[in-house]
Amino acid sequence: MKFWLALATTALLSMSVHASVLTPEQLLERVRNERINEERLMQAREQDFLLAHNQQEQLLAAAKEELARQETRAAELKAAFAAAEQKLTEKEQQLKQQSGDLNELFAVVRQSAGDLAGQWHSSLLNVQYPERIDQLERLAKGRVLPSATQIESLWLLLLEDMAATGRVERMQVPVIDSKGQHNQQDVTRVGPFSAYSAHAFLAYTEGDYAFHALPKQPSGIGLVHNWATSTEPVMPLLFDPTRGTLIEQLQLQPTLLERVNQGGLVGWVIIALGAFGFLLAALRLFGLLSVVRSIRIQMKDLDKPTQNNPLGRVLSVLGPNPQLSDLETLELKLDEAVMQEVPKLEKGQGLLKLLATVAPLLGLLGTVTGMIVTFQAITQSGGGDAGLMAEGISQALVTTVEGLVVAIPLLFLHSVLNARSKGVVQLLEQQCVGLLALHIAGSKHCE
């Protein structure tokens, strides 16, 4: 850098030399003037440096003075803190000596208040007495010794809870309906166990200070209405000894229609086949009863067979004057007539037996499909979400039950119809045999 500066200076001097030629005296005078200017400039810079140095010295002295003052203050504050801490320790020791056994009593009071607050957080009585939880929490979390008034209020809260636990009363309290709207309603409360409005069972959620109408109502609300309107001294009334847990579980219990829907398409097919089978069995049973009644009517007048019953149609084969000379042919005709009546009497029994056989097979099909859905849910969620698996398990179990519920009665109905039809056939055969025996005996008597 110095080299380039010297080179530039030389160039300028050479240019100035070419521009104007100076005499030695002029050059000497010019150099002296430049030196004087440089000395003045150096003196000015030195003055500025000395001035800045003096300012820095002053700032350093002020900072040291402030540091010493703060250190002194810190020592004073430390001494004051130590003195205050010592005084606080002495006061606490003095308080401990003066309170004596009251500390244990106050500790028991605080603990009891905390335990009661934890137990009463989910109590139905909070709707009627919403301020008692705050009182208990203030007493349990207080850092000062409770006063006699606070201890007395705790005692009164206990008495109030005991009295309310043994009462069945009606009151006006806020109720949140199924749409989320708050309104005042007449509520019947059975101690801390159950609460009912005019048309619904009510539940309580911690912190709401209002009753909730259950979205799905268990049966038995009519007993509450009867109790409210009755003038009898003793009336039955439902209550939940678990203080709401049982009612919450009852509303989770699915209805019959929900159970059927859990079976899915296979379940509905089983129910449709079962309904068809029961209808078929009922029709055939009424038909056989009608046949038996018509046969009994025909048995009272065997000489005049009619075509509206099996026995009349079989007897019409003999005719008014049967040829007893060819007894074997006559017997064959009667057997043929009886055999022609058997399909009519056993009509629908094969289909009924088929339905009884198919129903459990369809239940097994629903079980397999339900397990497939379950395994798919396990694959997707890794088995951590039971709600996803519940649908497949419900379908597997419900369809099995539906298949058995349909198959077992259909088997009994098939057995009943089979026995009835065989009884009718046996009756026809007995009447035919008896009629032949009667004709044969009559012919021998004539001879």
C-alpha positions as CSV (number, residue, x, y, z in Angstrom):
1,M,0.0,0.0,0.0
2,K,2.9,2.4,0.9
3,F,4.5,1.5,-2.4
4,W,1.5,2.5,-4.4
5,L,1.1,5.7,-2.4
6,A,4.8,6.7,-3.0
7,L,4.4,5.9,-6.7
8,A,1.3,8.1,-6.9
9,T,3.1,10.9,-5.1
10,T,6.0,10.7,-7.5
11,A,3.6,10.8,-10.4
12,L,1.9,13.9,-9.1
13,L,5.3,15.6,-8.5
14,S,6.4,14.7,-12.0
15,M,3.1,16.1,-13.4
16,S,3.5,19.2,-11.3
17,V,7.1,19.5,-12.5
18,H,6.0,19.2,-16.1
19,A,3.1,21.6,-15.4
20,S,5.3,24.3,-13.7
21,V,9.0,24.4,-12.8
22,L,9.7,25.4,-9.1
23,T,12.9,27.0,-7.9
24,P,14.8,25.4,-5.0
25,E,13.7,28.1,-2.6
26,Q,10.0,27.7,-3.6
27,L,10.3,23.9,-3.1
28,L,12.0,24.3,0.3
29,E,9.2,26.7,1.4
30,R,6.6,24.4,0.2
31,V,8.0,21.5,2.1
32,R,8.3,23.5,5.3
33,N,4.6,24.6,5.0
34,E,3.5,21.0,4.6
35,R,5.5,19.9,7.6
36,I,4.0,22.6,9.7
37,N,0.5,21.5,8.6
38,E,1.3,17.9,9.5
39,E,2.5,18.9,12.9
40,R,-0.6,20.9,13.6
41,L,-2.8,17.9,12.4
42,M,-0.9,15.5,14.7
43,Q,-1.3,17.9,17.7
44,A,-5.0,18.1,17.0
45,R,-5.3,14.3,16.9
46,E,-3.3,14.0,20.1
47,Q,-5.6,16.5,21.8
48,D,-8.6,14.5,20.7
49,F,-7.1,11.2,22.0
50,L,-6.2,12.8,25.4
51,L,-9.8,14.2,25.7
52,A,-11.3,10.7,24.9
53,H,-8.9,9.1,27.3
54,N,-10.0,11.4,30.1
55,Q,-13.7,10.7,29.4
56,Q,-13.1,6.9,29.5
57,E,-11.2,7.4,32.8
58,Q,-14.2,9.3,34.2
59,L,-16.7,6.6,33.0
60,L,-14.5,3.9,34.5
61,A,-14.3,5.7,37.9
62,A,-18.1,6.2,37.9
63,A,-18.7,2.5,37.1
64,K,-16.4,1.4,39.9
65,E,-18.2,3.7,42.3
66,E,-21.6,2.4,41.2
67,L,-20.3,-1.2,41.6
68,A,-19.1,-0.5,45.1
69,R,-22.5,1.1,46.0
70,Q,-24.4,-1.9,44.6
71,E,-22.2,-4.3,46.5
72,T,-22.8,-2.4,49.6
73,R,-26.6,-2.5,49.0
74,A,-26.5,-6.2,48.2
75,A,-24.7,-6.9,51.5
76,E,-27.3,-4.8,53.3
77,L,-30.2,-6.7,51.6
78,K,-28.5,-10.0,52.3
79,A,-28.2,-9.1,56.0
80,A,-31.9,-7.9,56.0
81,F,-33.0,-11.1,54.3
82,A,-31.1,-13.2,56.8
83,A,-32.6,-11.2,59.7
84,A,-36.2,-11.6,58.2
85,E,-35.7,-15.3,57.7
86,Q,-34.5,-15.6,61.2
87,K,-37.5,-13.7,62.5
88,L,-39.9,-15.8,60.4
89,T,-38.4,-19.0,61.8
90,E,-38.8,-17.6,65.3
91,K,-42.4,-16.6,64.6
92,E,-43.2,-20.1,63.1
93,Q,-41.6,-21.7,66.1
94,Q,-43.6,-19.4,68.3
95,L,-46.8,-20.2,66.4
96,K,-46.1,-23.9,66.7
97,Q,-45.6,-23.6,70.4
98,Q,-48.8,-21.5,70.9
99,S,-51.0,-23.7,68.7
100,G,-49.8,-26.9,70.2
101,D,-52.3,-29.8,69.5
102,L,-54.5,-27.5,67.3
103,N,-52.1,-28.2,64.4
104,E,-53.1,-31.8,64.3
105,L,-56.8,-30.9,64.5
106,F,-56.5,-28.4,61.7
107,A,-54.6,-30.9,59.6
108,V,-57.4,-33.4,60.1
109,V,-59.9,-30.7,59.1
110,R,-58.1,-29.9,55.9
111,Q,-57.7,-33.6,55.0
112,S,-61.4,-34.3,55.7
113,A,-62.4,-31.3,53.6
114,G,-60.3,-32.5,50.7
115,D,-61.6,-36.1,51.0
116,L,-65.2,-34.9,51.1
117,A,-64.6,-32.6,48.0
118,G,-63.3,-35.6,46.1
119,Q,-66.2,-37.8,47.1
120,W,-68.9,-35.1,46.4
121,H,-67.6,-33.9,43.0
122,S,-69.9,-36.4,41.2
123,S,-72.8,-36.2,43.7
124,L,-76.3,-35.4,42.5
125,L,-76.7,-33.1,45.5
126,N,-74.3,-30.6,43.9
127,V,-77.2,-29.4,41.6
128,Q,-79.2,-28.4,44.7
129,Y,-76.2,-27.2,46.7
130,P,-73.7,-25.9,44.1
131,E,-71.6,-23.8,46.6
132,R,-70.5,-26.6,48.9
133,I,-67.6,-27.9,46.7
134,D,-66.0,-24.4,46.6
135,Q,-66.3,-24.2,50.4
136,L,-64.6,-27.5,50.9
137,E,-61.8,-26.7,48.4
138,R,-61.1,-23.4,50.1
139,L,-60.9,-25.1,53.4
140,A,-58.7,-27.9,52.1
141,K,-56.3,-25.6,50.2
142,G,-56.1,-22.8,52.8
143,R,-52.6,-21.9,54.0
144,V,-53.8,-20.3,57.2
145,L,-55.4,-21.9,60.2
146,P,-59.1,-22.4,59.7
147,S,-61.4,-20.3,61.9
148,A,-64.1,-21.7,64.2
149,T,-66.7,-20.4,61.7
150,Q,-65.1,-22.5,58.9
151,I,-65.0,-25.6,61.1
152,E,-68.6,-25.1,62.0
153,S,-69.6,-24.7,58.3
154,L,-67.9,-28.0,57.6
155,W,-70.0,-29.6,60.3
156,L,-73.1,-28.1,58.9
157,L,-72.3,-29.3,55.4
158,L,-72.0,-32.8,56.7
159,L,-75.3,-32.6,58.5
160,E,-76.9,-31.1,55.3
161,D,-75.6,-34.0,53.2
162,M,-76.8,-36.6,55.7
163,A,-80.3,-35.1,55.7
164,A,-80.5,-34.8,51.9
165,T,-79.3,-38.4,51.5
166,G,-82.3,-39.7,53.3
167,R,-84.9,-37.5,51.6
168,V,-87.0,-38.1,48.4
169,E,-88.1,-34.6,47.3
170,R,-89.2,-32.6,44.3
171,M,-87.5,-29.3,43.4
172,Q,-86.9,-26.8,40.6
173,V,-83.4,-27.2,39.2
174,P,-81.7,-26.6,35.8
175,V,-81.9,-29.5,33.3
176,I,-80.0,-29.8,30.0
177,D,-82.2,-31.6,27.5
178,S,-81.0,-33.8,24.6
179,K,-80.7,-30.7,22.4
180,G,-78.3,-29.0,24.8
181,Q,-80.8,-26.4,26.0
182,H,-80.9,-25.3,29.7
183,N,-84.3,-24.9,31.4
184,Q,-85.8,-25.1,34.9
185,Q,-87.8,-28.3,35.4
186,D,-89.5,-30.2,38.3
187,V,-87.2,-32.9,39.3
188,T,-87.7,-35.8,41.7
189,R,-84.5,-36.7,43.6
190,V,-84.1,-39.9,45.6
191,G,-81.3,-39.0,47.9
192,P,-77.9,-39.0,46.1
193,F,-78.9,-42.0,44.1
194,S,-81.3,-41.1,41.3
195,A,-83.1,-38.1,39.7
196,Y,-86.0,-38.1,37.4
197,S,-88.0,-35.5,35.4
198,A,-91.6,-36.0,34.3
199,H,-90.6,-38.1,31.3
200,A,-86.9,-39.0,31.6
201,F,-84.2,-40.4,33.8
202,L,-81.6,-37.8,34.6
203,A,-77.8,-38.0,35.1
204,Y,-75.2,-35.6,36.5
205,T,-71.9,-34.7,35.0
206,E,-69.2,-33.3,37.3
207,G,-68.8,-29.5,37.1
208,D,-72.0,-28.7,35.2
209,Y,-74.2,-28.2,38.3
210,A,-77.2,-29.2,36.2
211,F,-78.9,-32.5,35.3
212,H,-78.7,-34.1,31.9
213,A,-81.6,-36.0,30.2
214,L,-80.3,-39.4,29.1
215,P,-80.4,-39.8,25.3
216,K,-81.7,-43.4,25.7
217,Q,-84.2,-43.9,28.4
218,P,-84.4,-47.2,30.4
219,S,-87.8,-48.7,31.1
220,G,-89.6,-47.9,34.3
221,I,-90.2,-44.1,34.1
222,G,-93.9,-44.8,34.6
223,L,-93.3,-45.8,38.2
224,V,-91.9,-42.3,38.9
225,H,-95.1,-40.7,37.4
226,N,-97.3,-43.1,39.5
227,W,-95.3,-42.2,42.6
228,A,-95.7,-38.4,42.0
229,T,-99.4,-38.6,41.4
230,S,-100.3,-41.2,44.0
231,T,-101.8,-40.5,47.4
232,E,-100.9,-43.9,48.8
233,P,-98.5,-43.8,51.8
234,V,-96.2,-46.5,50.2
235,M,-95.4,-46.7,46.5
236,P,-92.6,-48.4,44.6
237,L,-90.0,-46.1,43.1
238,L,-86.9,-47.0,41.1
239,F,-83.5,-45.8,42.2
240,D,-79.9,-46.5,41.2
241,P,-77.8,-47.7,44.2
242,T,-74.6,-47.1,42.2
243,R,-75.4,-43.4,42.0
244,G,-75.7,-43.2,38.3
245,T,-73.3,-45.8,37.1
246,L,-76.0,-48.5,36.5
247,I,-78.2,-46.1,34.5
248,E,-75.3,-45.1,32.4
249,Q,-74.6,-48.7,31.6
250,L,-78.3,-49.5,30.9
251,Q,-78.5,-46.8,28.2
252,L,-75.5,-48.4,26.5
253,Q,-77.4,-51.7,26.3
254,P,-78.7,-52.1,22.7
255,T,-82.3,-52.6,21.9
256,L,-83.7,-55.5,20.0
257,L,-83.7,-53.6,16.7
258,E,-80.1,-52.5,17.3
259,R,-79.2,-56.2,18.0
260,V,-80.8,-57.2,14.7
261,N,-79.0,-54.4,12.8
262,Q,-75.7,-55.7,14.2
263,G,-76.2,-58.9,12.3
264,G,-76.1,-57.1,9.0
265,L,-77.5,-58.4,5.8
266,V,-77.0,-62.0,6.8
267,G,-79.0,-61.4,10.0
268,W,-81.9,-59.9,8.1
269,V,-81.9,-62.9,5.7
270,I,-82.1,-65.3,8.6
271,I,-85.0,-63.3,10.1
272,A,-86.9,-63.2,6.8
273,L,-86.5,-67.0,6.4
274,G,-87.5,-67.5,10.0
275,A,-90.6,-65.4,9.6
276,F,-91.5,-67.3,6.4
277,G,-90.9,-70.6,8.2
278,F,-93.1,-69.7,11.2
279,L,-95.9,-68.4,8.9
280,L,-95.7,-71.7,6.9
281,A,-95.8,-73.8,10.0
282,A,-98.7,-71.9,11.4
283,L,-100.7,-72.3,8.1
284,R,-99.9,-76.0,7.9
285,L,-100.8,-76.5,11.6
286,F,-104.2,-74.7,11.2
287,G,-104.7,-76.7,8.0
288,L,-104.1,-80.0,9.8
289,L,-106.4,-79.0,12.7
290,S,-109.1,-78.2,10.1
291,V,-108.5,-81.6,8.4
292,V,-108.8,-83.4,11.8
293,R,-112.0,-81.5,12.6
294,S,-113.5,-82.4,9.2
295,I,-112.4,-86.1,9.6
296,R,-114.2,-86.2,13.0
297,I,-117.3,-84.8,11.5
298,Q,-117.1,-87.4,8.7
299,M,-116.6,-90.2,11.3
300,K,-120.1,-89.4,12.7
301,D,-121.6,-90.2,9.3
302,L,-119.5,-92.8,7.4
303,D,-122.4,-93.8,5.2
304,K,-122.3,-90.4,3.4
305,P,-118.7,-89.7,2.5
306,T,-117.9,-86.1,1.2
307,Q,-115.1,-84.8,-0.8
308,N,-114.1,-82.0,1.6
309,N,-112.0,-84.2,3.9
310,P,-109.5,-87.0,3.4
311,L,-111.6,-89.7,5.0
312,G,-114.5,-88.9,2.8
313,R,-112.3,-89.1,-0.3
314,V,-110.9,-92.4,0.8
315,L,-114.3,-93.9,1.6
316,S,-115.6,-92.8,-1.8
317,V,-113.3,-95.3,-3.3
318,L,-115.3,-98.2,-1.9
319,G,-118.6,-96.8,-3.3
320,P,-122.0,-97.7,-2.0
321,N,-121.7,-101.4,-2.8
322,P,-118.1,-102.5,-2.6
323,Q,-117.2,-105.8,-4.2
324,L,-115.9,-107.8,-1.3
325,S,-115.1,-110.8,-3.5
326,D,-111.8,-109.2,-4.6
327,L,-110.6,-108.1,-1.2
328,E,-107.0,-107.6,-2.2
329,T,-107.9,-105.3,-5.0
330,L,-110.1,-103.3,-2.6
331,E,-107.3,-103.0,-0.1
332,L,-104.9,-101.8,-2.8
333,K,-107.4,-99.2,-3.8
334,L,-107.8,-98.0,-0.2
335,D,-104.0,-97.9,0.2
336,E,-103.7,-95.9,-3.0
337,A,-106.3,-93.5,-1.9
338,V,-104.6,-93.0,1.5
339,M,-101.2,-92.6,-0.2
340,Q,-102.7,-89.9,-2.4
341,E,-103.8,-88.0,0.7
342,V,-100.3,-88.2,2.3
343,P,-98.6,-85.5,0.1
344,K,-101.4,-83.1,0.9
345,L,-101.1,-83.8,4.6
346,E,-97.3,-83.5,4.5
347,K,-97.3,-80.4,2.3
348,G,-94.7,-77.8,3.4
349,Q,-92.9,-80.0,5.8
350,G,-89.9,-80.6,3.6
351,L,-89.5,-76.8,3.1
352,L,-89.8,-76.3,6.8
353,K,-87.1,-78.8,7.5
354,L,-84.9,-77.2,4.8
355,L,-85.4,-73.8,6.5
356,A,-84.5,-75.3,9.9
357,T,-81.3,-76.7,8.3
358,V,-80.3,-73.5,6.4
359,A,-80.8,-71.1,9.3
360,P,-77.8,-72.2,11.4
361,L,-75.7,-72.4,8.2
362,L,-76.5,-68.8,7.5
363,G,-75.6,-68.0,11.1
364,L,-72.2,-69.7,10.4
365,L,-71.9,-67.6,7.3
366,G,-72.5,-64.4,9.3
367,T,-69.9,-65.6,11.9
368,V,-67.3,-66.1,9.2
369,T,-68.0,-62.7,7.6
370,G,-67.9,-61.0,11.0
371,M,-64.6,-62.6,11.8
372,I,-63.3,-61.4,8.5
373,V,-64.3,-57.8,9.4
374,T,-62.7,-58.2,12.8
375,F,-59.4,-59.4,11.3
376,Q,-59.5,-56.5,8.8
377,A,-59.9,-54.1,11.7
378,I,-57.0,-55.7,13.6
379,T,-54.9,-55.3,10.5
380,Q,-55.7,-51.6,10.1
381,S,-55.5,-50.6,13.8
382,G,-53.0,-53.2,15.1
383,G,-55.5,-54.5,17.6
384,G,-55.3,-51.3,19.8
385,D,-58.8,-50.0,19.0
386,A,-61.5,-52.3,20.4
387,G,-64.3,-50.1,18.9
388,L,-63.2,-51.0,15.4
389,M,-63.3,-54.7,16.2
390,A,-66.7,-54.6,18.0
391,E,-68.7,-54.4,14.7
392,G,-67.2,-57.6,13.3
393,I,-67.5,-59.5,16.6
394,S,-71.1,-58.3,17.1
395,Q,-72.0,-59.6,13.6
396,A,-70.3,-62.9,14.2
397,L,-72.1,-63.5,17.5
398,V,-75.5,-62.1,16.6
399,T,-75.9,-64.0,13.3
400,T,-75.0,-67.2,15.2
401,V,-77.7,-66.6,17.8
402,E,-80.2,-65.6,15.1
403,G,-79.6,-68.8,13.2
404,L,-80.1,-70.9,16.3
405,V,-83.1,-69.0,17.5
406,V,-84.7,-69.6,14.1
407,A,-83.6,-73.2,13.6
408,I,-84.6,-74.6,17.0
409,P,-88.3,-73.6,17.0
410,L,-88.6,-74.6,13.3
411,L,-87.3,-78.1,14.2
412,F,-89.9,-78.4,16.9
413,L,-92.7,-77.1,14.6
414,H,-91.6,-79.6,11.9
415,S,-91.7,-82.4,14.5
416,V,-95.2,-81.3,15.6
417,L,-96.5,-81.1,12.0
418,N,-94.9,-84.5,11.1
419,A,-96.5,-86.1,14.1
420,R,-99.9,-84.5,13.3
421,S,-99.8,-85.6,9.7
422,K,-98.8,-89.1,10.6
423,G,-101.6,-89.2,13.1
424,V,-104.1,-88.2,10.4
425,V,-102.7,-90.9,8.0
426,Q,-102.9,-93.5,10.8
427,L,-106.4,-92.5,11.5
428,L,-107.3,-92.9,7.8
429,E,-105.7,-96.3,7.8
430,Q,-107.6,-97.4,10.9
431,Q,-110.9,-96.2,9.5
432,C,-110.2,-98.0,6.3
433,V,-109.3,-101.2,8.0
434,G,-112.3,-100.9,10.3
435,L,-114.6,-100.2,7.4
436,L,-113.4,-103.2,5.5
437,A,-113.8,-105.4,8.6
438,L,-117.3,-104.1,9.0
439,H,-118.2,-104.8,5.4
440,I,-116.7,-108.3,5.6
441,A,-118.6,-109.1,8.8
442,G,-121.8,-107.8,7.2
443,S,-121.4,-109.9,4.1
444,K,-120.8,-113.1,6.1
445,H,-123.8,-112.3,8.2
446,C,-125.9,-112.0,5.1
447,E,-124.7,-115.4,3.8
